[in-house]
Amino acid sequence: MSVALSAQDINRALTRISHEIIEKNQGSANIVLLGIPTRGAHLASRISSIIASIEGAEVPTGTLDITLFRDDLRMRPPRAIMPTKIPTTGIEGKDVVLVDDVLFSGRTIRAALDALGEIGRPRTVQLAALVDRGHRELPIKADFVGKNLPTSKNQSVKVLLSEIDGRDEVTIEEEAQ
């Protein structure tokens, strides 16, 4: 196991992502952040706090559960459905930023786009990922990336967040073969 990002690195990456989101959207007035549970939801909340400290205004934040939209439901053990929480402002005509911890094959984001389509029609959909590890199976690219971590297929990227795991850290681990 090797540490790829420390707590300080994660904070720096989220601060940079927050600034990039504000810049790309010419302010925060039309932004809605939707985190993909579990860790993406916590990252969205952190990004919202950072943007609020920069812009002086709250950014509507929610969660988007994608479980029922996954294309691998039959291949994985059953998983509890997490709540989808859409801010009271809704997503119609908004610039929605999906937030996830690790971008890998792109299948989670494809499922998120399908789930989002069931809720409404945003003006734009953008993607923020703390880590992009490559190995895409679908033509999906993040608009905002904290760190690109080239990995092999026999490695896994683990994101630990203080809200869940008691500490902030990103590690790369070799998977048993």
DRENDONU-505422 format. One line per 10 residues: number of its first residue (from 1); their letters; for each residue x, y, z of N, C-alpha, C. Coordinates in Angstrom, 2 decimals, decimal comma. Layout:
// DRENDONU-505422
NUM	A	X/Y/Z/X/Y/Z/X/Y/Z  ...
This chain:
// DRENDONU-505422
1	MSVALSAQDI	0,85/-1,19/0,00/0,00/0,00/0,00/0,89/1,24/0,00  0,54/2,19/-0,85/1,27/3,45/-0,85/0,27/4,60/-0,75  0,66/5,64/-0,02/-0,19/6,81/0,13/0,01/7,70/-1,09  -1,09/7,94/-1,80/-1,03/8,78/-3,00/-1,38/10,23/-2,69  -2,30/10,43/-1,74/-2,69/11,78/-1,33/-2,84/11,81/0,19  -2,21/12,78/0,80/-2,36/13,00/2,25/-3,59/13,87/2,49  -3,91/14,09/3,75/-5,04/14,97/4,09/-4,81/16,36/3,52  -3,59/16,86/3,62/-3,27/18,19/3,09/-3,42/18,22/1,57  -2,98/17,14/0,90/-3,12/17,05/-0,55/-4,59/17,07/-0,96  -5,43/16,35/-0,22/-6,86/16,30/-0,51/-7,47/17,69/-0,35
11	NRALTRISHE	-7,12/18,39/0,72/-7,64/19,75/0,94/-7,23/20,68/-0,20  -5,98/20,59/-0,62/-5,50/21,43/-1,73/-6,25/21,11/-3,01  -6,44/19,82/-3,28/-7,14/19,40/-4,49/-8,59/19,90/-4,50  -9,26/19,78/-3,36/-10,66/20,23/-3,29/-10,76/21,75/-3,41  -9,79/22,46/-2,88/-9,77/23,92/-3,01/-9,57/24,31/-4,48  -8,66/23,63/-5,16/-8,42/23,91/-6,58/-9,66/23,58/-7,41  -10,27/22,42/-7,15/-11,49/22,04/-7,86/-12,58/23,10/-7,65  -12,72/23,58/-6,42/-13,73/24,60/-6,11/-13,51/25,87/-6,92  -12,26/26,32/-6,98/-11,93/27,52/-7,78/-12,22/27,28/-9,26  -11,89/26,09/-9,76/-12,13/25,78/-11,17/-13,62/25,74/-11,49
21	IIEKNQGSAN	-14,43/25,21/-10,57/-15,87/25,18/-10,77/-16,42/26,60/-10,85  -15,99/27,46/-9,95/-16,45/28,86/-9,96/-16,04/29,54/-11,27  -14,80/29,32/-11,67/-14,30/29,96/-12,88/-15,05/29,49/-14,12  -15,23/28,18/-14,25/-15,90/27,64/-15,44/-17,35/28,10/-15,53  -18,00/28,27/-14,38/-19,41/28,64/-14,35/-19,65/30,13/-14,11  -18,58/30,91/-14,17/-18,64/32,37/-14,01/-19,40/32,75/-12,74  -18,98/32,14/-11,65/-19,60/32,38/-10,35/-20,34/31,14/-9,88  -21,01/31,28/-8,76/-21,68/30,12/-8,17/-23,20/30,20/-8,19  -23,75/31,25/-8,78/-25,19/31,50/-8,69/-26,06/30,39/-9,27  -25,61/29,70/-10,30/-26,45/28,70/-10,97/-26,00/27,26/-10,72
31	IVLLGIPTRG	-25,05/27,07/-9,81/-24,46/25,76/-9,57/-25,28/24,95/-8,56  -25,42/23,66/-8,85/-25,94/22,68/-7,90/-24,94/21,54/-7,86  -24,49/21,17/-6,66/-23,57/20,06/-6,49/-24,35/18,82/-6,08  -24,13/17,71/-6,78/-24,75/16,44/-6,42/-23,65/15,40/-6,22  -23,50/14,94/-4,98/-22,51/13,93/-4,67/-23,06/12,54/-4,86  -22,23/11,65/-5,36/-22,62/10,25/-5,53/-22,22/9,52/-4,25  -23,22/8,97/-3,52/-22,90/8,29/-2,25/-21,91/7,16/-2,47  -21,06/6,95/-1,52/-21,05/7,56/-0,21/-20,03/8,69/-0,15  -18,83/8,43/-0,61/-17,77/9,43/-0,44/-17,95/10,65/-1,31  -18,56/10,51/-2,48/-18,82/11,66/-3,33/-19,75/12,66/-2,67
41	AHLASRISSI	-20,67/12,17/-1,85/-21,58/13,07/-1,14/-20,81/13,93/-0,13  -19,87/13,32/0,57/-19,07/14,08/1,53/-18,14/15,06/0,83  -17,59/14,65/-0,31/-16,73/15,56/-1,08/-17,55/16,74/-1,61  -18,78/16,50/-2,06/-19,64/17,59/-2,54/-19,90/18,59/-1,42  -20,13/18,08/-0,23/-20,37/18,96/0,91/-19,14/19,82/1,22  -17,97/19,23/1,14/-16,73/19,99/1,36/-16,54/21,05/0,29  -16,76/20,68/-0,97/-16,63/21,64/-2,07/-17,61/22,78/-1,89  -18,83/22,46/-1,48/-19,84/23,48/-1,23/-19,36/24,47/-0,17  -18,78/23,97/0,90/-18,27/24,85/1,97/-17,13/25,74/1,46  -16,25/25,17/0,65/-15,14/25,95/0,11/-15,66/27,04/-0,82
51	IASIEGAEVP	-16,59/26,69/-1,71/-17,16/27,69/-2,62/-17,86/28,78/-1,83  -18,59/28,41/-0,79/-19,29/29,40/0,04/-18,30/30,36/0,70  -17,15/29,84/1,12/-16,15/30,71/1,75/-15,52/31,66/0,73  -15,46/31,25/-0,53/-14,89/32,08/-1,58/-15,92/33,10/-2,08  -17,13/32,63/-2,36/-18,16/33,44/-3,00/-19,08/34,16/-2,01  -19,09/33,71/-0,76/-19,95/34,34/0,23/-21,41/33,95/0,11  -21,70/32,88/-0,60/-23,08/32,41/-0,76/-23,10/30,89/-0,75  -24,14/30,33/-0,19/-24,28/28,88/-0,14/-24,55/28,31/-1,54  -24,01/27,13/-1,78/-24,25/26,42/-3,04/-25,17/25,24/-2,72  -26,32/25,14/-3,40/-27,21/24,01/-3,13/-26,48/22,68/-3,38
61	TGTLDITLFR	-26,62/21,78/-2,43/-25,91/20,50/-2,48/-26,87/19,38/-2,15  -26,73/18,27/-2,87/-27,56/17,10/-2,60/-26,81/15,83/-2,90  -27,54/14,73/-2,93/-26,94/13,43/-3,24/-27,76/12,77/-4,35  -27,09/11,94/-5,13/-27,73/11,25/-6,24/-27,35/9,78/-6,17  -28,29/8,95/-5,71/-28,01/7,51/-5,65/-28,20/6,90/-7,04  -27,24/6,10/-7,44/-27,25/5,55/-8,80/-27,44/4,03/-8,80  -27,68/3,46/-7,64/-27,72/2,00/-7,49/-28,60/1,32/-8,52  -29,83/1,78/-8,66/-30,77/1,10/-9,56/-30,49/1,36/-11,04  -29,56/2,24/-11,34/-29,23/2,56/-12,72/-27,92/1,89/-13,18  -27,30/1,13/-12,28/-26,03/0,47/-12,62/-26,27/-0,66/-13,62
71	DDLRMRPPRA	-25,30/-0,90/-14,49/-25,45/-1,99/-15,45/-24,83/-3,29/-14,94  -24,36/-3,29/-13,69/-23,73/-4,48/-13,12/-24,46/-4,99/-11,89  -25,74/-4,67/-11,76/-26,51/-5,09/-10,58/-26,49/-6,61/-10,40  -26,57/-7,35/-11,48/-26,60/-8,82/-11,40/-25,25/-9,39/-11,00  -24,17/-8,64/-11,20/-22,83/-9,17/-10,95/-22,28/-8,81/-9,58  -22,99/-7,98/-8,83/-22,49/-7,52/-7,54/-23,42/-7,98/-6,43  -22,89/-8,07/-5,22/-23,79/-8,39/-4,10/-24,80/-7,27/-3,91  -25,97/-7,59/-3,34/-26,98/-6,54/-3,11/-26,41/-5,41/-2,27  -26,87/-4,21/-2,57/-26,38/-3,01/-1,88/-27,58/-2,17/-1,47  -27,49/-1,60/-0,30/-28,58/-0,76/0,19/-28,70/0,48/-0,69
81	IMPTKIPTTG	-29,94/0,86/-0,96/-30,17/2,08/-1,74/-30,01/3,27/-0,81  -29,22/4,23/-1,24/-28,98/5,44/-0,47/-30,01/6,48/-0,90  -30,30/7,42/-0,03/-31,30/8,42/-0,43/-30,76/9,39/-1,48  -31,63/9,73/-2,42/-31,34/10,81/-3,35/-31,97/12,06/-2,76  -31,17/13,09/-2,58/-31,66/14,34/-2,00/-31,35/15,47/-2,97  -32,39/15,99/-3,58/-32,24/17,10/-4,52/-32,53/18,39/-3,77  -31,67/19,40/-3,88/-31,93/20,66/-3,19/-33,28/21,26/-3,61  -33,85/22,07/-2,75/-35,16/22,67/-3,02/-35,15/23,53/-4,28  -33,97/24,02/-4,68/-33,87/24,80/-5,91/-34,07/23,93/-7,15  -33,99/22,61/-6,98/-34,12/21,68/-8,11/-32,90/21,72/-9,01
91	IEGKDVVLVD	-33,02/21,06/-10,15/-31,90/21,02/-11,11/-32,28/21,59/-12,47  -33,55/21,90/-12,68/-33,99/22,43/-13,97/-33,24/23,71/-14,32  -32,56/23,71/-15,46/-31,86/24,91/-15,92/-30,61/25,25/-15,11  -30,20/24,36/-14,22/-29,02/24,61/-13,38/-27,78/23,98/-14,00  -26,63/24,44/-13,53/-25,35/23,83/-13,89/-25,03/22,82/-12,80  -25,32/21,56/-13,08/-25,14/20,50/-12,10/-23,72/19,96/-12,18  -23,07/19,88/-11,03/-21,75/19,28/-10,95/-21,89/17,98/-10,17  -21,71/16,86/-10,85/-21,68/15,56/-10,19/-20,32/15,42/-9,52  -20,30/14,90/-8,29/-19,06/14,77/-7,55/-18,89/13,31/-7,13  -17,74/12,73/-7,48/-17,43/11,36/-7,07/-16,00/11,29/-6,58
101	DVLFSGRTIR	-15,68/10,22/-5,86/-14,34/10,10/-5,30/-13,33/9,60/-6,33  -13,66/8,52/-7,04/-12,72/7,93/-8,01/-13,43/7,73/-9,34  -12,82/8,22/-10,40/-13,30/7,97/-11,76/-12,45/6,84/-12,33  -13,12/5,76/-12,72/-12,40/4,58/-13,20/-12,94/4,20/-14,58  -13,87/3,28/-14,66/-14,37/2,81/-15,96/-15,33/3,81/-16,61  -15,99/4,64/-15,80/-16,97/5,58/-16,31/-18,39/5,07/-16,15  -18,55/3,83/-15,70/-19,88/3,22/-15,59/-20,72/3,85/-14,47  -20,10/4,25/-13,39/-20,84/4,93/-12,31/-21,40/6,25/-12,82  -20,61/6,98/-13,59/-21,07/8,27/-14,10/-22,15/8,08/-15,15  -22,06/7,04/-15,97/-23,13/6,74/-16,92/-24,43/6,49/-16,17
111	AALDALGEIG	-24,35/5,74/-15,08/-25,53/5,48/-14,26/-26,05/6,78/-13,64  -25,13/7,65/-13,22/-25,53/8,94/-12,63/-26,26/9,80/-13,66  -25,80/9,78/-14,90/-26,47/10,55/-15,95/-27,89/10,02/-16,19  -28,04/8,70/-16,16/-29,37/8,10/-16,31/-30,26/8,50/-15,14  -29,74/8,43/-13,92/-30,51/8,80/-12,73/-30,90/10,27/-12,79  -29,98/11,11/-13,21/-30,24/12,54/-13,31/-31,36/12,83/-14,31  -31,36/12,10/-15,41/-32,39/12,26/-16,44/-33,78/11,95/-15,93  -33,89/11,11/-14,91/-35,19/10,78/-14,31/-35,70/11,92/-13,43  -34,80/12,81/-13,00/-35,16/13,87/-12,05/-35,52/15,17/-12,77  -34,80/15,47/-13,83/-35,05/16,73/-14,52/-34,03/16,98/-15,60
121	RPRTVQLAAL	-34,05/18,21/-16,10/-33,15/18,58/-17,19/-32,30/19,79/-16,78  -31,06/19,53/-16,36/-30,17/20,65/-16,04/-29,71/21,36/-17,30  -29,22/22,58/-17,14/-28,65/23,31/-18,27/-27,38/22,62/-18,74  -26,48/22,31/-17,80/-25,26/21,57/-18,10/-25,03/20,55/-16,99  -24,27/19,52/-17,32/-23,82/18,54/-16,34/-22,30/18,47/-16,45  -21,65/18,67/-15,33/-20,19/18,62/-15,26/-19,80/17,56/-14,25  -18,56/17,13/-14,29/-18,09/16,07/-13,40/-16,83/16,50/-12,67  -16,86/16,33/-11,35/-15,68/16,55/-10,51/-15,32/15,23/-9,84  -14,06/14,84/-9,94/-13,58/13,62/-9,30/-12,31/13,92/-8,52  -12,24/13,42/-7,31/-11,02/13,61/-6,53/-9,85/12,92/-7,21
131	VDRGHRELPI	-10,09/11,70/-7,71/-9,04/10,91/-8,35/-9,54/10,37/-9,69  -8,72/10,51/-10,72/-8,97/9,87/-12,00/-7,88/8,84/-12,19  -8,24/7,57/-12,19/-7,24/6,51/-12,28/-7,12/5,89/-13,68  -7,89/6,43/-14,64/-7,78/5,93/-16,00/-8,59/4,65/-16,20  -8,28/3,91/-17,26/-8,93/2,64/-17,61/-10,40/2,81/-17,98  -10,73/3,86/-18,70/-12,11/4,14/-19,08/-12,65/3,07/-20,02  -13,89/2,67/-19,79/-14,61/1,76/-20,67/-15,68/2,49/-21,46  -15,97/3,72/-21,05/-16,97/4,55/-21,72/-16,35/5,92/-22,00  -16,86/6,64/-23,00/-16,27/7,94/-23,34/-16,71/9,04/-22,36  -16,18/8,96/-21,15/-16,51/9,91/-20,09/-15,23/10,52/-19,57
141	KADFVGKNLP	-15,25/11,85/-19,39/-14,07/12,57/-18,92/-14,51/13,57/-17,86  -13,72/13,67/-16,80/-14,03/14,63/-15,74/-13,65/16,04/-16,18  -14,49/17,00/-15,78/-14,20/18,41/-16,03/-13,21/18,94/-14,99  -13,27/18,39/-13,78/-12,43/18,84/-12,67/-11,85/17,61/-11,99  -10,54/17,54/-11,90/-9,86/16,39/-11,31/-8,88/16,86/-10,24  -8,96/16,23/-9,08/-8,02/16,55/-8,02/-6,64/16,02/-8,32  -6,56/14,74/-8,75/-5,27/14,12/-9,04/-5,47/12,98/-10,03  -4,67/12,97/-11,08/-4,62/11,84/-12,00/-3,64/10,83/-11,42  -4,11/9,61/-11,19/-3,25/8,56/-10,65/-3,23/7,38/-11,61  -2,24/7,32/-12,49/-2,16/6,17/-13,38/-1,98/4,90/-12,56
151	TSKNQSVKVL	-2,82/3,91/-12,81/-2,76/2,66/-12,06/-2,81/1,50/-13,04  -2,47/0,33/-12,54/-2,66/-0,87/-13,34/-4,00/-1,47/-12,92  -4,50/-2,38/-13,73/-5,81/-2,98/-13,43/-5,77/-3,84/-12,17  -4,59/-4,29/-11,75/-4,52/-5,11/-10,55/-4,26/-4,26/-9,29  -4,49/-2,98/-9,40/-4,40/-2,10/-8,24/-5,78/-1,52/-7,95  -5,97/-1,10/-6,71/-7,21/-0,41/-6,36/-6,86/0,89/-5,66  -7,71/1,87/-5,86/-7,54/3,17/-5,23/-8,57/3,26/-4,11  -8,11/3,51/-2,90/-8,99/3,63/-1,74/-8,98/5,07/-1,26  -10,17/5,67/-1,17/-10,31/7,02/-0,65/-10,87/6,90/0,76  -10,13/7,44/1,72/-10,57/7,47/3,11/-10,92/8,92/3,45
161	LSEIDGRDEV	-12,09/9,11/4,04/-12,52/10,45/4,44/-12,84/10,45/5,93  -12,51/11,55/6,58/-12,69/11,64/8,03/-14,14/11,42/8,45  -15,11/11,83/7,63/-16,52/11,67/7,97/-16,92/10,20/8,12  -16,21/9,31/7,43/-16,55/7,88/7,43/-15,46/7,05/8,07  -14,21/7,35/7,71/-13,08/6,51/8,07/-12,21/7,06/9,19  -12,50/8,28/9,64/-11,71/8,86/10,73/-10,45/9,57/10,30  -10,11/9,49/9,01/-8,94/10,23/8,50/-9,09/10,44/7,00  -8,36/11,43/6,49/-8,35/11,72/5,05/-7,07/11,15/4,45  -7,24/10,33/3,41/-6,07/9,75/2,76/-6,53/9,01/1,51  -5,70/9,00/0,49/-5,94/8,19/-0,70/-4,75/7,26/-0,84
171	TIEEEAQ	-5,05/5,96/-0,96/-4,00/4,96/-1,08/-4,19/4,15/-2,36  -3,08/3,58/-2,82/-3,11/2,63/-3,93/-2,66/1,30/-3,36  -3,48/0,28/-3,60/-3,19/-1,05/-3,05/-3,16/-2,08/-4,17  -2,28/-3,06/-4,01/-2,25/-4,19/-4,93/-3,37/-5,14/-4,56  -4,15/-5,57/-5,54/-5,23/-6,52/-5,28/-4,69/-7,93/-5,34  -5,23/-8,80/-4,51/-4,83/-10,22/-4,53/-5,27/-10,84/-5,85  -4,42/-11,67/-6,38/-4,76/-12,27/-7,68/-5,13/-13,70/-7,56
